[in-house]
Amino acid sequence: MINSQDIKNGTCIRLDGKLYFCVEFLHVKPGKGNTIMRTKLKDVVSGRVIDRRFNIDEKLEDVRVERRPYQYSYNEGEHYHFLNQETWEDVVIDKSLINGVDFMIEGMVVDVVSDASTETVLYAEVPVKVQLKVTYTEPGIKGDTATNTLKPATVESGATVRVPLFVNEGEIIEINTTDGSYVGRVRQ
């Protein structure tokens, strides 16, 4: 149990039977009355963000979470298999619990966040920026780079990304996995 005043960004709490991560907090001391804690909490499972206020002396159930590196092996439909880098055990995670699943390729190391007390997997997170090879895109026309026009490109994970006209097939590009946007070309 922790006091509500001890909540910081990244703190995980159990509230109404659900797990939430604190993404924003603010101590508010009004002119009259008690100090309150205003928070934005993100639901671990659904990703929904809620606003919640707590009195300063309110007790909350904190959850100890652990982040461990796991290597992506393969998938069977909606179930993805990961290999623990320390114990070599195979862990199966549902597709809906993986952030950035469209940009995963075999052998990629992702962070798996789990509840330390029950060893329950909460979610898996692909790195924010990944480098993938372009497997197919239409060739750009020489001299057609003056505008910010984008074209679709398929990368080795199978996802489609909008890239500038000068990007060609076979090049390695960097992608932001949170929104699927093109970041830049990787020089080799």
N, C-alpha and C positions, 0 to 999 in steps of 0.2 A: 504494500500500500504506500502511496506517495501523496503528499499534499498537492493541491491543484497549483499552488505557487511554484512548485518544482518542475512544472511542465516546460520543456524546451522543444525546439525544432527536432524532429526525429524520434521523440519519445513515443512509445507504443503503449496504449492503454486499452483495457477491456471496458466497454460501455454498452449497456443493454444487450449483452450477449454477443456483441460484435467487437472486432479488433479495429482500432483506429490509430493512425500515425498523425502526430501534430505537424502541420505544415506552416503554421503561423500562430504566434501568441502575442498578447499585449496585456500588461498590467494596467488597470484603469482605476484611478483614485478620484471618484467624483467629489464634488464639494461637500455633499452630505452623504452619509451612509458608509457602508463598508467597501473596502477595496475588492474589486472583482477581477477575474482572469478571463479575457475574451480570447477564444481560440478558433482556429479553422482546423477541422479534423478530416482526414481522408480515410474512407473505408478501405480496408486492405483488400477485401474480396471484390467489391463492385467498382471501386475507384471514385465513388461519389464524395464530394466535399461538403461538409456541413459546418455551420457556425454554431458554437456552443459557449455558454457563459458558465463559469463556476465561481462560487464564493471562495475566498482565499483559504479558509480553514477546511474546505471540503476534501474528503479522502477519496482517492481513486485507485483502482486496481491496475498496477502497472504490469506489463508483460515484457519479459526479457527476450529479446530477439537476437539471433545470430545470423551473420552473413558468411557464407562459405562459397568458395569457388567450385563449380561443378562443370564438367565438360559434356557438351551435347553429343550424344551418340547417334540416335536415330528416332524416328517416330512411327507409330502404328495408328493411323487415323488421327484422332484427337488427343492421343496420349504420346507424350514426348519422354524419351529415356535419357537420363543424365547420369554421369559417373562421378561419384565423389572423389576428389583429387587426393584425399588423405586415406580413406578406408577402402577405396575401390568398390564400394557398394553401388548397386544400380537403383536409381530413384525414378519413379514415374510421376510426371507432373502433367496435369490437364492443360490443354492449349489456352483456355480462358485465363489461366493464372500466370501466363508468361507475357511480360511487357516487351514489345518489339519482336514478336515471334516471326514476323515476315522476313526479318533480316538475319536469321540464324542459319549457319551452315555447319556441317559436320566438323567436330573438333573444336568449335568455338567455346571459350570459357565464359560462363555467365555467373552472376551472383544469385544464389538461392537463399532467400530469407525464410527462417523457420522459427517457430516458437520454441525456446530453449527448454521449457518445462515439459512439454508434451511431444517434442520433436516433430510437430505437424508443420508441413511446408505451407507457408503463407502465400508466397509468390516467387517467381524467378524474373530476373531483370537482365536484359541484354545490355552491354555497354552503350552509353549515350551516342558515341560515334564509332562506326565500324567501317572497315575498308573492304569493298567487294569489287569483283571484276565484272565489267559490262559484257554480257554474253550476246546481246542483240540490241541494235539500234539502227535507225536509218542513217546513212552517211550524210554529213553536213555538206552544204554547197560552199565552195570557196568564196570568200568575200561576204558571206551572209552572217557575220558576227557583230554587226553594228547595233543590232537591237537585242533586247533581253528576251528573245523568243526561246521557249523551251520545247523539247521534244521528249517523247517517252523512251525509256531505255529499260531493258530487262537485265537484272543483275543475277549473279550465280545462285542466289538463294531462291530465285523465281519471282521476286517482287518487282514491280514496275515503279520506276522513279522518274520524275521530270528533271531533265538535264539540259544544259545549254547546247546549242547547235554544234559547237566545236568538239564535243565529246564523241569519240569513236569506239567501235567495237574492240574489245581486247584491253582497253584501258582500265586502270584501277581507280575507283572514285571513293570519296569519303561521304558517308550518309549519316544524317542525324536520325536516330531510331525513334525518337519521341514523336516526330511528326512526318517522318519519311522524306525529308527534304535533302536536296543535293547541297553538300558543303564545299567540295572542291575536288580537283584532280590530285592524285598522289604521284609525285615524281619518282621515277625509279632509277 
